[in-house]
């Protein structure tokens, strides 16, 4: 049995089709289809049902995939282990990052990495959906406050805070303490609870309570920030997204949201070893945030 053809079949089966497997691997659909066809011919059985819009494995294809997928992963990991000590990281590196973090921090990180490691082809995808590093073909995924997942391992490399900000000319409401609430015209996320309140640190035992009065609901934090800049209302936004606007006077800082810090993690599949290129990327990330806190770059 041709191990490369088997690996190509496993790639197509794992990603649910020739098109998606081609995008993840960087290989053409025609090549993958030909290699799977050669495997079917050598085995004398049909592995994939052709002609349907969605990929469907035959019973034989499903059985082959289930019995060989884990073995192929272990073979790939063994090969990666051999080259872990390579002095020069090289090859393709795919990273998934949340949209806000990607727009604010990833150009700086990506540029530093590209200059330091020109033999690595780095691809950073900005997305907020939940991804699987194996099925979606990522070497590393960056997530904010991730839930525990036994399939993923990694490290926290950054803490952030949520700030309450407003247009500079917007009157700040009287501060409410404990159960005494003040209200403020606000721009909020579409998914925000209608009963949510903003609790600001006050420097005393009691937090300052502010109830947002939504005048605009938007589906992304970038849209919320832009609406506040245009004067629509106050908002609760990540520090890393609004630091520059506060320092430049485009936004007024009302307070820091009470509660635990926002944690940003770099994660990968628990089945994979940390290769040279992943290790190099993590080193660049941690050098960018040496204090594990977001600090805006100098103007």
Beta strands, then each sheet from edge to edge (+ up, - down):
strand 1: 48-49
strand 2: 56-57
strand 3: 91-97
strand 4: 120-126
strand 5: 140-144
strand 6: 152-160
strand 7: 162-167
strand 8: 176-177
strand 9: 182-189
strand 10: 198-200
strand 11: 208-218
strand 12: 235-238
strand 13: 251-256
strand 14: 262-269
sheet 1: 1+ 2-
sheet 2: 4+ 3+ 5+ 14- 6+
sheet 3: 12+ 7- 13+
sheet 4: 8+ 11- 9-
sheet 5: 8+ 11- 10+
end
